[in-house]
Amino acid sequence: MPPFTVLHVCMGNICRSPMAERLLTFAIRERLARHADGTPVDQALADQLLHSHSAGTGGWHAGEEMNPPAARQVLLRGGAVEGFAARKLRSDQIDAADLVLTATADQQEYVVALRPDAAARTFVLGEFGRLLATVDLSRLPAAAATPEAVYARGVELVAAVDAARQGSEPLPTDDLDDPWGRGDQSFRRVADEIEETVEPLAATLLP
């Protein structure tokens, strides 16, 4: 069974979506460490539970590292930045994702235009976090630190959040501001907003 796969999308794939990718990965590893009572996390198991990756709607920065202020925020919060290289979004990445989280509503529309059948599993990141708080988690499949349990729980969670959306549009406040070219304070604020969604998501997938 594949790991539960989350695809993060922004414009250039060097600031917002890489931060979301790596901060979600870190949040899952933190949850797994708690399951293991503080013993070293099995890296292979963490990768089997969840695959968090990202891409941009444009390919201008393809092959580049994460923007330095974005990388600083990931590192300051405990995440890792090595091995990252920006890339342009492809349709097959959308097809393989169980959940697509975009930085803005415009990017959500871009994803759905590429793959209309992905509409029910594509959300603005802030929108997903806002709706997640309304879901009755007791109705989800039982939680466990196994690939099968995380996958089953994740798929049902996405369906529940889509049902909570009830066809409504994202709110302007759901968008993540683009911090590119700004100072560390802007990146810190955006990283805080990302954590407001990815940490509850990780806690739901792996309570």
Z-matrix of the N, CA and C atoms (Angstrom, degrees):
N
C 1 1.465
C 2 1.528 1 109.57
N 3 1.349 2 117.78 1 135.33
C 4 1.467 3 119.21 2 179.19
C 5 1.515 4 110.67 3 -70.26
N 6 1.332 5 117.56 4 156.28
C 7 1.461 6 118.44 5 173.67
C 8 1.523 7 109.58 6 -67.85
N 9 1.318 8 116.67 7 158.38
C 10 1.456 9 120.72 8 172.98
C 11 1.527 10 106.64 9 -63.87
N 12 1.333 11 116.74 10 125.25
C 13 1.462 12 121.41 11 -169.42
C 14 1.520 13 111.12 12 -112.70
N 15 1.335 14 115.46 13 124.36
C 16 1.460 15 122.27 14 178.35
C 17 1.522 16 108.27 15 -115.36
N 18 1.325 17 115.89 16 124.72
C 19 1.465 18 122.63 17 178.14
C 20 1.523 19 108.72 18 -107.94
N 21 1.331 20 116.16 19 123.28
C 22 1.459 21 122.24 20 178.84
C 23 1.532 22 108.49 21 -102.60
N 24 1.329 23 116.22 22 136.20
C 25 1.462 24 120.47 23 -175.32
C 26 1.523 25 110.36 24 -130.46
N 27 1.334 26 116.32 25 131.54
C 28 1.463 27 121.27 26 168.80
C 29 1.524 28 107.28 27 -135.64
N 30 1.317 29 118.45 28 -155.34
C 31 1.458 30 120.15 29 -174.74
C 32 1.530 31 112.29 30 -83.72
N 33 1.341 32 116.79 31 -60.55
C 34 1.456 33 119.50 32 -174.48
C 35 1.510 34 115.01 33 -103.98
N 36 1.351 35 117.04 34 -6.91
C 37 1.469 36 122.45 35 179.00
C 38 1.528 37 112.82 36 62.20
N 39 1.342 38 115.80 37 38.40
C 40 1.467 39 117.95 38 173.22
C 41 1.533 40 112.13 39 -129.24
N 42 1.346 41 118.37 40 -8.19
C 43 1.469 42 120.15 41 -177.86
C 44 1.522 43 112.48 42 -124.98
N 45 1.338 44 117.12 43 -78.09
C 46 1.457 45 120.42 44 -170.56
C 47 1.528 46 113.10 45 -71.03
N 48 1.322 47 117.82 46 -52.06
C 49 1.470 48 118.55 47 -176.57
C 50 1.523 49 112.94 48 -68.02
N 51 1.343 50 120.84 49 -35.44
C 52 1.469 51 118.29 50 174.31
C 53 1.525 52 112.91 51 -64.19
N 54 1.332 53 116.75 52 -38.81
C 55 1.466 54 118.93 53 177.08
C 56 1.521 55 109.91 54 -61.84
N 57 1.333 56 117.21 55 -44.78
C 58 1.464 57 120.38 56 179.61
C 59 1.523 58 110.96 57 -63.52
N 60 1.325 59 116.53 58 -42.29
C 61 1.474 60 120.95 59 178.72
C 62 1.518 61 111.43 60 -56.44
N 63 1.332 62 115.59 61 -52.25
C 64 1.465 63 119.70 62 -173.36
C 65 1.527 64 112.54 63 -77.40
N 66 1.327 65 118.08 64 -31.58
C 67 1.467 66 119.36 65 178.88
C 68 1.526 67 111.52 66 -72.60
N 69 1.332 68 117.97 67 -32.60
C 70 1.465 69 119.52 68 173.93
C 71 1.525 70 110.38 69 -67.93
N 72 1.315 71 116.99 70 -43.42
C 73 1.463 72 120.46 71 177.06
C 74 1.524 73 110.71 72 -57.16
N 75 1.335 74 116.47 73 -45.14
C 76 1.457 75 120.45 74 179.72
C 77 1.521 76 111.20 75 -63.71
N 78 1.332 77 116.75 76 -41.08
C 79 1.469 78 120.05 77 -178.78
C 80 1.528 79 110.91 78 -62.73
N 81 1.315 80 117.01 79 -39.24
C 82 1.468 81 120.34 80 178.28
C 83 1.522 82 110.27 81 -66.11
N 84 1.317 83 117.50 82 -41.59
C 85 1.472 84 120.11 83 -179.98
C 86 1.525 85 111.18 84 -66.21
N 87 1.322 86 116.33 85 -34.39
C 88 1.458 87 119.97 86 175.60
C 89 1.526 88 110.64 87 -64.91
N 90 1.322 89 116.83 88 -42.46
C 91 1.468 90 120.25 89 178.12
C 92 1.529 91 110.15 90 -63.51
N 93 1.306 92 115.98 91 -41.68
C 94 1.462 93 120.41 92 -178.85
C 95 1.524 94 110.63 93 -64.72
N 96 1.319 95 116.55 94 -37.07
C 97 1.466 96 120.40 95 178.34
C 98 1.524 97 110.45 96 -63.10
N 99 1.317 98 117.37 97 -35.46
C 100 1.464 99 120.41 98 178.39
C 101 1.527 100 110.67 99 -68.89
N 102 1.344 101 116.09 100 -36.74
C 103 1.458 102 119.74 101 174.70
C 104 1.530 103 110.74 102 -61.12
N 105 1.344 104 114.44 103 -34.99
C 106 1.462 105 119.55 104 -176.43
C 107 1.527 106 112.04 105 -89.46
N 108 1.336 107 116.49 106 11.44
C 109 1.474 108 121.90 107 178.68
C 110 1.520 109 112.33 108 56.27
N 111 1.321 110 115.43 109 36.62
C 112 1.456 111 119.20 110 174.93
C 113 1.514 112 114.93 111 87.47
N 114 1.324 113 118.62 112 -5.19
C 115 1.460 114 119.65 113 176.46
C 116 1.525 115 109.11 114 -71.36
N 117 1.331 116 118.15 115 158.31
C 118 1.465 117 120.05 116 -177.04
C 119 1.527 118 112.33 117 -54.04
N 120 1.315 119 115.35 118 137.32
C 121 1.464 120 120.92 119 -178.52
C 122 1.522 121 109.53 120 -75.07
N 123 1.320 122 115.31 121 134.43
C 124 1.460 123 121.37 122 173.80
C 125 1.523 124 107.52 123 -73.00
N 126 1.351 125 116.38 124 107.37
C 127 1.462 126 120.42 125 -176.05
C 128 1.523 127 111.21 126 -58.54
N 129 1.317 128 116.74 127 -39.27
C 130 1.462 129 119.98 128 -178.91
C 131 1.523 130 110.64 129 -63.36
N 132 1.338 131 117.17 130 -40.09
C 133 1.460 132 119.91 131 179.25
C 134 1.521 133 110.50 132 -65.92
N 135 1.320 134 117.57 133 -41.96
C 136 1.464 135 120.50 134 178.77
C 137 1.525 136 110.53 135 -57.65
N 138 1.323 137 116.65 136 -42.25
C 139 1.465 138 120.67 137 -179.91
C 140 1.522 139 111.95 138 -70.01
N 141 1.316 140 117.44 139 -27.37
C 142 1.466 141 121.03 140 177.66
C 143 1.524 142 111.85 141 -75.90
N 144 1.334 143 116.48 142 -26.54
C 145 1.457 144 120.15 143 -178.43
C 146 1.519 145 112.09 144 -77.23
N 147 1.338 146 116.60 145 -42.48
C 148 1.458 147 119.81 146 -174.92
C 149 1.519 148 110.82 147 -149.88
N 150 1.327 149 115.09 148 137.56
C 151 1.462 150 121.58 149 174.09
C 152 1.522 151 107.42 150 -115.49
N 153 1.323 152 116.38 151 111.83
C 154 1.460 153 122.90 152 179.63
C 155 1.519 154 108.12 153 -110.36
N 156 1.330 155 116.68 154 119.28
C 157 1.464 156 119.73 155 179.97
C 158 1.524 157 108.99 156 -143.13
N 159 1.333 158 116.92 157 177.90
C 160 1.462 159 119.08 158 -171.75
C 161 1.517 160 111.69 159 -151.42
N 162 1.338 161 114.46 160 165.07
C 163 1.464 162 121.91 161 178.43
C 164 1.520 163 108.13 162 -159.83
N 165 1.333 164 115.93 163 166.94
C 166 1.457 165 121.09 164 -179.66
C 167 1.515 166 111.84 165 -117.07
N 168 1.324 167 116.94 166 153.56
C 169 1.461 168 119.75 167 178.19
C 170 1.519 169 111.31 168 -70.33
N 171 1.326 170 117.26 169 -20.02
C 172 1.462 171 121.79 170 175.74
C 173 1.519 172 110.67 171 -119.31
N 174 1.324 173 116.01 172 157.44
C 175 1.458 174 120.28 173 -176.53
C 176 1.507 175 114.85 174 -106.52
N 177 1.334 176 117.29 175 18.55
C 178 1.460 177 120.66 176 -175.04
C 179 1.523 178 113.14 177 -59.79
N 180 1.329 179 117.00 178 -32.79
C 181 1.471 180 120.98 179 -174.23
C 182 1.536 181 112.08 180 -106.48
N 183 1.318 182 117.64 181 14.16
C 184 1.469 183 120.68 182 -175.94
C 185 1.523 184 111.11 183 -50.86
N 186 1.336 185 115.25 184 130.26
C 187 1.454 186 121.70 185 179.07
C 188 1.514 187 114.68 186 89.30
N 189 1.332 188 117.52 187 -9.31
C 190 1.471 189 120.32 188 -177.74
C 191 1.531 190 111.27 189 -81.36
N 192 1.320 191 114.91 190 158.01
C 193 1.457 192 121.08 191 173.20
C 194 1.525 193 110.23 192 -74.07
N 195 1.315 194 115.46 193 170.24
C 196 1.455 195 120.68 194 174.60
C 197 1.532 196 109.51 195 -60.57
N 198 1.338 197 116.41 196 143.23
C 199 1.459 198 120.79 197 175.97
C 200 1.535 199 109.01 198 -55.35
N 201 1.335 200 119.71 199 133.18
C 202 1.467 201 120.93 200 -172.68
C 203 1.520 202 115.43 201 -51.79
N 204 1.361 203 120.80 202 -44.91
C 205 1.460 204 117.42 203 178.99
C 206 1.519 205 113.19 204 -65.68
N 207 1.339 206 117.49 205 -29.97
C 208 1.470 207 120.43 206 175.53
C 209 1.522 208 109.61 207 -67.93
N 210 1.325 209 116.04 208 -43.52
C 211 1.462 210 120.16 209 179.16
C 212 1.532 211 110.50 210 -61.90
N 213 1.322 212 116.91 211 -38.27
C 214 1.464 213 119.68 212 179.36
C 215 1.524 214 110.99 213 -61.76
N 216 1.334 215 116.80 214 -40.89
C 217 1.463 216 119.32 215 179.40
C 218 1.525 217 111.67 216 -64.48
N 219 1.319 218 117.09 217 -41.45
C 220 1.467 219 120.43 218 178.73
C 221 1.524 220 109.92 219 -62.18
N 222 1.320 221 116.87 220 -46.35
C 223 1.463 222 120.81 221 -177.80
C 224 1.528 223 111.27 222 -66.54
N 225 1.321 224 117.38 223 -41.42
C 226 1.465 225 120.93 224 179.71
C 227 1.523 226 112.00 225 -61.19
N 228 1.341 227 116.72 226 -28.36
C 229 1.459 228 121.58 227 -177.03
C 230 1.524 229 112.69 228 -95.22
N 231 1.346 230 116.77 229 3.30
C 232 1.456 231 120.64 230 174.75
C 233 1.506 232 115.79 231 102.99
N 234 1.339 233 117.67 232 -4.30
C 235 1.457 234 120.98 233 -178.42
C 236 1.517 235 112.78 234 -82.44
N 237 1.326 236 115.01 235 179.98
C 238 1.464 237 121.85 236 -178.98
C 239 1.523 238 109.32 237 -119.40
N 240 1.321 239 116.47 238 149.49
C 241 1.467 240 121.06 239 -179.17
C 242 1.519 241 112.67 240 -120.47
N 243 1.321 242 118.16 241 -9.90
C 244 1.458 243 119.38 242 -175.43
C 245 1.536 244 110.50 243 -65.92
N 246 1.328 245 114.06 244 147.53
C 247 1.455 246 120.09 245 176.71
C 248 1.512 247 114.75 246 84.50
N 249 1.334 248 117.10 247 -1.08
C 250 1.467 249 118.03 248 -178.45
C 251 1.522 250 110.86 249 -81.83
N 252 1.333 251 116.06 250 138.78
C 253 1.464 252 122.44 251 172.49
C 254 1.523 253 107.91 252 -144.63
N 255 1.319 254 116.53 253 127.46
C 256 1.465 255 120.80 254 -178.35
C 257 1.526 256 110.84 255 -63.41
N 258 1.339 257 115.99 256 151.21
C 259 1.461 258 121.09 257 179.16
C 260 1.521 259 109.64 258 -151.67
N 261 1.319 260 115.30 259 159.46
C 262 1.460 261 121.42 260 177.68
C 263 1.524 262 109.70 261 -86.65
N 264 1.310 263 115.86 262 141.61
C 265 1.458 264 122.19 263 -179.62
C 266 1.521 265 111.33 264 -62.18
N 267 1.338 266 115.33 265 136.82
C 268 1.466 267 122.20 266 175.62
C 269 1.526 268 109.44 267 -121.42
N 270 1.316 269 115.93 268 153.22
C 271 1.458 270 120.97 269 -179.01
C 272 1.522 271 112.03 270 -61.11
N 273 1.335 272 117.33 271 -36.40
C 274 1.465 273 118.80 272 -177.86
C 275 1.528 274 111.72 273 -67.58
N 276 1.346 275 117.57 274 -26.27
C 277 1.465 276 119.74 275 175.77
C 278 1.526 277 110.55 276 -68.34
N 279 1.316 278 116.00 277 -37.88
C 280 1.468 279 120.25 278 176.76
C 281 1.526 280 109.68 279 -66.22
N 282 1.321 281 116.49 280 -44.25
C 283 1.468 282 120.85 281 -178.90
C 284 1.524 283 111.69 282 -58.38
N 285 1.331 284 116.84 283 -36.23
C 286 1.465 285 121.24 284 -174.86
C 287 1.521 286 113.36 285 -85.83
N 288 1.339 287 117.60 286 -6.89
C 289 1.466 288 121.05 287 -175.30
C 290 1.527 289 111.10 288 -87.94
N 291 1.318 290 115.62 289 137.94
C 292 1.463 291 121.47 290 173.08
C 293 1.525 292 111.19 291 -84.37
N 294 1.330 293 115.98 292 -23.25
C 295 1.460 294 122.51 293 179.17
C 296 1.524 295 107.77 294 -148.95
N 297 1.337 296 115.97 295 130.79
C 298 1.461 297 121.27 296 176.05
C 299 1.523 298 107.86 297 -115.97
N 300 1.334 299 116.65 298 123.57
C 301 1.462 300 122.77 299 179.87
C 302 1.521 301 108.82 300 -116.76
N 303 1.322 302 116.58 301 119.26
C 304 1.462 303 120.83 302 -178.30
C 305 1.527 304 110.05 303 -105.55
N 306 1.323 305 115.49 304 156.94
C 307 1.462 306 119.72 305 -179.96
C 308 1.524 307 111.72 306 -73.85
N 309 1.330 308 117.43 307 -31.05
C 310 1.465 309 121.02 308 -176.58
C 311 1.525 310 110.90 309 -139.19
N 312 1.343 311 115.27 310 166.25
C 313 1.462 312 120.75 311 177.23
C 314 1.526 313 111.04 312 -66.16
N 315 1.327 314 117.98 313 -34.28
C 316 1.465 315 120.42 314 177.50
C 317 1.524 316 110.86 315 -60.60
N 318 1.322 317 116.29 316 -40.17
C 319 1.461 318 119.67 317 179.72
C 320 1.526 319 111.56 318 -72.54
N 321 1.326 320 117.03 319 -32.31
C 322 1.460 321 120.08 320 173.21
C 323 1.527 322 109.58 321 -60.43
N 324 1.313 323 117.19 322 -44.59
C 325 1.461 324 121.34 323 178.83
C 326 1.527 325 110.68 324 -63.24
N 327 1.315 326 117.20 325 -37.39
C 328 1.471 327 121.70 326 178.42
C 329 1.520 328 110.20 327 -61.92
N 330 1.337 329 116.48 328 -46.44
C 331 1.465 330 121.08 329 -179.96
C 332 1.520 331 110.54 330 -61.65
N 333 1.328 332 117.00 331 -46.19
C 334 1.460 333 120.82 332 -176.98
C 335 1.530 334 110.90 333 -68.83
N 336 1.335 335 117.60 334 -31.58
C 337 1.463 336 120.02 335 175.48
C 338 1.523 337 110.98 336 -65.31
N 339 1.333 338 115.99 337 -37.39
C 340 1.466 339 119.77 338 177.16
C 341 1.519 340 111.62 339 -69.92
N 342 1.318 341 116.14 340 -41.60
C 343 1.460 342 121.87 341 -176.34
C 344 1.536 343 109.29 342 -137.42
N 345 1.322 344 118.18 343 85.97
C 346 1.471 345 120.56 344 -178.56
C 347 1.524 346 113.37 345 -56.62
N 348 1.335 347 116.95 346 -30.38
C 349 1.470 348 118.79 347 -178.78
C 350 1.528 349 112.20 348 -73.12
N 351 1.338 350 117.80 349 -3.81
C 352 1.464 351 120.94 350 177.75
C 353 1.525 352 111.98 351 -94.34
N 354 1.326 353 118.07 352 3.67
C 355 1.468 354 120.86 353 -173.95
C 356 1.521 355 112.48 354 -58.31
N 357 1.336 356 117.23 355 -39.35
C 358 1.468 357 120.33 356 -175.26
C 359 1.519 358 112.77 357 -72.77
N 360 1.311 359 117.61 358 -12.62
C 361 1.467 360 120.18 359 -179.75
C 362 1.526 361 112.48 360 -121.51
N 363 1.333 362 115.73 361 18.34
C 364 1.462 363 121.31 362 179.35
C 365 1.521 364 109.40 363 -118.83
N 366 1.323 365 115.84 364 125.41
C 367 1.463 366 122.40 365 -175.88
C 368 1.526 367 109.89 366 -138.51
N 369 1.323 368 116.36 367 152.09
C 370 1.457 369 119.88 368 162.71
C 371 1.530 370 106.39 369 -67.87
N 372 1.326 371 117.27 370 140.33
C 373 1.461 372 120.07 371 -173.17
C 374 1.527 373 111.93 372 -56.67
N 375 1.322 374 117.13 373 -46.00
C 376 1.458 375 119.68 374 179.39
C 377 1.520 376 112.67 375 -65.23
N 378 1.318 377 116.26 376 -34.71
C 379 1.465 378 121.41 377 176.83
C 380 1.523 379 110.40 378 -62.35
N 381 1.330 380 116.88 379 -44.76
C 382 1.460 381 120.52 380 -179.80
C 383 1.521 382 110.56 381 -62.08
N 384 1.326 383 116.77 382 -44.68
C 385 1.460 384 119.65 383 179.73
C 386 1.512 385 112.31 384 -63.34
N 387 1.322 386 116.47 385 -39.97
C 388 1.467 387 120.92 386 179.90
C 389 1.532 388 110.78 387 -65.08
N 390 1.320 389 117.28 388 -44.06
C 391 1.464 390 120.76 389 -178.85
C 392 1.520 391 112.30 390 -74.55
N 393 1.332 392 117.20 391 -31.62
C 394 1.462 393 120.92 392 178.86
C 395 1.527 394 110.77 393 -56.17
N 396 1.321 395 116.62 394 -36.33
C 397 1.463 396 120.74 395 -178.40
C 398 1.525 397 112.62 396 -66.30
N 399 1.335 398 117.31 397 -14.43
C 400 1.472 399 120.48 398 -178.78
C 401 1.522 400 113.03 399 -97.93
N 402 1.330 401 117.82 400 -6.19
C 403 1.469 402 121.74 401 -174.13
C 404 1.532 403 110.74 402 -81.40
N 405 1.313 404 115.97 403 139.80
C 406 1.465 405 121.96 404 174.49
C 407 1.530 406 108.29 405 -80.79
N 408 1.321 407 116.17 406 99.19
C 409 1.465 408 120.77 407 -174.10
C 410 1.530 409 112.13 408 -69.05
N 411 1.320 410 117.11 409 -19.68
C 412 1.471 411 119.47 410 -179.86
C 413 1.528 412 112.02 411 -66.81
N 414 1.325 413 116.98 412 -15.91
C 415 1.466 414 120.77 413 -179.60
C 416 1.525 415 112.44 414 -88.99
N 417 1.333 416 117.18 415 -4.24
C 418 1.462 417 121.01 416 179.55
C 419 1.524 418 110.44 417 -81.52
N 420 1.341 419 117.66 418 158.36
C 421 1.468 420 120.04 419 174.50
C 422 1.526 421 111.55 420 -56.59
N 423 1.314 422 115.51 421 154.85
C 424 1.465 423 120.52 422 -177.84
C 425 1.524 424 111.13 423 -57.35
N 426 1.332 425 114.73 424 145.45
C 427 1.461 426 121.07 425 -179.07
C 428 1.521 427 110.84 426 -90.51
N 429 1.320 428 115.20 427 142.92
C 430 1.465 429 121.73 428 174.27
C 431 1.515 430 107.74 429 -162.73
N 432 1.326 431 116.10 430 157.57
C 433 1.463 432 121.20 431 -179.04
C 434 1.524 433 110.58 432 -86.33
N 435 1.336 434 115.14 433 57.14
C 436 1.465 435 121.30 434 176.23
C 437 1.520 436 108.23 435 -130.22
N 438 1.329 437 118.37 436 151.32
C 439 1.467 438 119.87 437 178.88
C 440 1.523 439 112.50 438 -57.34
N 441 1.333 440 116.76 439 -39.95
C 442 1.466 441 119.77 440 -178.50
C 443 1.526 442 111.57 441 -63.51
N 444 1.338 443 116.83 442 -44.00
C 445 1.459 444 120.90 443 -177.57
C 446 1.524 445 111.40 444 -68.80
N 447 1.326 446 117.48 445 -43.76
C 448 1.464 447 120.44 446 -179.47
C 449 1.529 448 109.98 447 -65.31
N 450 1.323 449 116.97 448 -40.63
C 451 1.468 450 120.10 449 179.68
C 452 1.529 451 110.81 450 -64.14
N 453 1.324 452 117.05 451 -48.48
C 454 1.467 453 120.69 452 -178.90
C 455 1.520 454 110.94 453 -62.09
N 456 1.323 455 116.04 454 -43.62
C 457 1.465 456 120.31 455 -179.53
C 458 1.533 457 110.51 456 -66.30
N 459 1.326 458 116.34 457 -40.26
C 460 1.457 459 120.30 458 -179.43
C 461 1.513 460 113.03 459 -64.95
N 462 1.319 461 116.99 460 -44.55
C 463 1.469 462 120.46 461 -179.96
C 464 1.526 463 110.75 462 -62.81
N 465 1.318 464 116.47 463 -42.57
C 466 1.471 465 119.77 464 178.99
C 467 1.533 466 110.83 465 -68.52
N 468 1.323 467 117.32 466 -34.27
C 469 1.462 468 120.89 467 178.03
C 470 1.527 469 110.34 468 -63.35
N 471 1.320 470 116.89 469 -45.92
C 472 1.465 471 120.44 470 179.69
C 473 1.530 472 110.32 471 -59.99
N 474 1.329 473 116.80 472 -42.72
C 475 1.461 474 120.25 473 178.45
C 476 1.528 475 110.91 474 -63.43
N 477 1.330 476 116.97 475 -38.89
C 478 1.463 477 120.79 476 -179.79
C 479 1.528 478 111.39 477 -68.30
N 480 1.322 479 117.16 478 -39.06
C 481 1.461 480 120.14 479 178.75
C 482 1.527 481 109.98 480 -69.33
N 483 1.321 482 117.44 481 -37.72
C 484 1.464 483 120.11 482 175.99
C 485 1.529 484 110.62 483 -63.13
N 486 1.328 485 116.61 484 -40.63
C 487 1.468 486 120.01 485 177.48
C 488 1.529 487 110.81 486 -63.65
N 489 1.325 488 116.68 487 -38.22
C 490 1.471 489 120.50 488 178.53
C 491 1.531 490 111.23 489 -66.40
N 492 1.310 491 116.33 490 -27.60
C 493 1.473 492 120.82 491 178.71
C 494 1.524 493 110.94 492 -66.61
N 495 1.326 494 117.81 493 -35.88
C 496 1.468 495 123.30 494 175.88
C 497 1.523 496 112.75 495 51.75
N 498 1.319 497 115.82 496 37.49
C 499 1.458 498 119.49 497 176.83
C 500 1.516 499 115.27 498 77.37
N 501 1.338 500 118.42 499 3.34
C 502 1.465 501 120.90 500 -179.20
C 503 1.527 502 110.75 501 -73.85
N 504 1.314 503 115.89 502 157.83
C 505 1.455 504 121.96 503 178.93
C 506 1.535 505 109.99 504 -87.37
N 507 1.339 506 117.28 505 154.03
C 508 1.474 507 119.20 506 174.68
C 509 1.529 508 110.74 507 -61.14
N 510 1.324 509 115.99 508 154.87
C 511 1.455 510 121.55 509 175.69
C 512 1.535 511 109.77 510 -87.83
N 513 1.315 512 118.08 511 151.47
C 514 1.473 513 119.44 512 176.91
C 515 1.527 514 112.36 513 -54.81
N 516 1.332 515 116.83 514 -32.67
C 517 1.463 516 120.30 515 -178.63
C 518 1.523 517 112.74 516 -74.30
N 519 1.340 518 118.07 517 -8.51
C 520 1.465 519 120.74 518 177.59
C 521 1.526 520 111.78 519 -75.30
N 522 1.337 521 117.10 520 -22.51
C 523 1.463 522 120.83 521 -177.89
C 524 1.529 523 111.44 522 -69.20
N 525 1.323 524 115.22 523 147.15
C 526 1.461 525 121.74 524 169.65
C 527 1.519 526 108.53 525 -93.47
N 528 1.326 527 117.50 526 125.95
C 529 1.467 528 120.16 527 174.88
C 530 1.524 529 109.68 528 -61.90
N 531 1.325 530 115.48 529 147.62
C 532 1.460 531 120.06 530 176.77
C 533 1.528 532 108.73 531 -82.36
N 534 1.337 533 117.61 532 113.86
C 535 1.472 534 118.98 533 -177.10
C 536 1.528 535 113.69 534 -87.80
N 537 1.334 536 117.30 535 0.03
C 538 1.470 537 120.29 536 -175.33
C 539 1.525 538 110.55 537 -55.20
N 540 1.321 539 115.00 538 131.68
C 541 1.454 540 121.12 539 178.59
C 542 1.512 541 114.40 540 82.71
N 543 1.325 542 116.53 541 0.71
C 544 1.461 543 120.44 542 179.82
C 545 1.526 544 109.81 543 -104.61
N 546 1.303 545 116.33 544 -178.02
C 547 1.454 546 120.80 545 -175.79
C 548 1.513 547 113.63 546 -86.99
N 549 1.328 548 114.79 547 179.51
C 550 1.460 549 121.03 548 -177.97
C 551 1.528 550 112.33 549 -60.41
N 552 1.323 551 117.82 550 -30.73
C 553 1.458 552 119.88 551 -179.55
C 554 1.532 553 111.28 552 -62.11
N 555 1.335 554 116.89 553 -40.81
C 556 1.465 555 120.56 554 178.09
C 557 1.525 556 110.82 555 -65.55
N 558 1.325 557 116.89 556 -42.20
C 559 1.459 558 120.58 557 179.25
C 560 1.526 559 110.61 558 -65.95
N 561 1.319 560 116.65 559 -37.78
C 562 1.462 561 120.17 560 179.00
C 563 1.532 562 110.50 561 -63.84
N 564 1.329 563 116.60 562 -42.35
C 565 1.471 564 119.92 563 179.57
C 566 1.529 565 110.86 564 -64.02
N 567 1.335 566 116.98 565 -42.84
C 568 1.467 567 120.35 566 179.39
C 569 1.523 568 110.61 567 -65.83
N 570 1.333 569 117.17 568 -41.23
C 571 1.469 570 120.01 569 178.24
C 572 1.527 571 110.95 570 -63.39
N 573 1.334 572 116.78 571 -37.71
C 574 1.471 573 120.38 572 175.89
C 575 1.534 574 110.18 573 -60.03
N 576 1.332 575 116.55 574 -44.53
C 577 1.460 576 121.07 575 -179.60
C 578 1.530 577 111.21 576 -65.60
N 579 1.313 578 116.96 577 -37.01
C 580 1.468 579 120.68 578 176.96
C 581 1.525 580 109.82 579 -62.87
N 582 1.337 581 116.64 580 -45.34
C 583 1.461 582 120.09 581 -179.43
C 584 1.529 583 111.74 582 -62.63
N 585 1.321 584 116.94 583 -29.08
C 586 1.465 585 120.23 584 179.47
C 587 1.529 586 112.04 585 -63.17
N 588 1.332 587 117.03 586 -20.68
C 589 1.469 588 120.87 587 176.13
C 590 1.523 589 112.21 588 -104.73
N 591 1.330 590 118.49 589 -45.79
C 592 1.469 591 119.15 590 -172.50
C 593 1.527 592 112.30 591 -71.85
N 594 1.326 593 117.85 592 -29.95
C 595 1.467 594 118.44 593 178.53
C 596 1.533 595 111.76 594 -70.21
N 597 1.340 596 120.32 595 -46.31
C 598 1.467 597 118.95 596 173.22
C 599 1.526 598 113.09 597 -62.37
N 600 1.333 599 116.96 598 -34.34
C 601 1.469 600 119.15 599 176.68
C 602 1.525 601 110.30 600 -62.18
N 603 1.325 602 116.74 601 -47.74
C 604 1.468 603 119.98 602 178.58
C 605 1.531 604 111.35 603 -61.91
N 606 1.327 605 116.58 604 -40.15
C 607 1.461 606 120.64 605 -179.61
C 608 1.514 607 111.68 606 -66.81
N 609 1.330 608 117.22 607 -29.17
C 610 1.461 609 120.74 608 177.62
C 611 1.517 610 111.51 609 -77.54
N 612 1.310 611 116.62 610 -40.97
C 613 1.466 612 120.82 611 -179.93
C 614 1.517 613 111.27 612 -68.09
N 615 1.339 614 116.23 613 -35.15
C 616 1.453 615 120.84 614 -174.72
C 617 1.525 616 109.25 615 -139.49
N 618 1.348 617 117.43 616 73.35
C 619 1.474 618 120.31 617 -175.61
C 620 1.527 619 111.78 618 -65.02
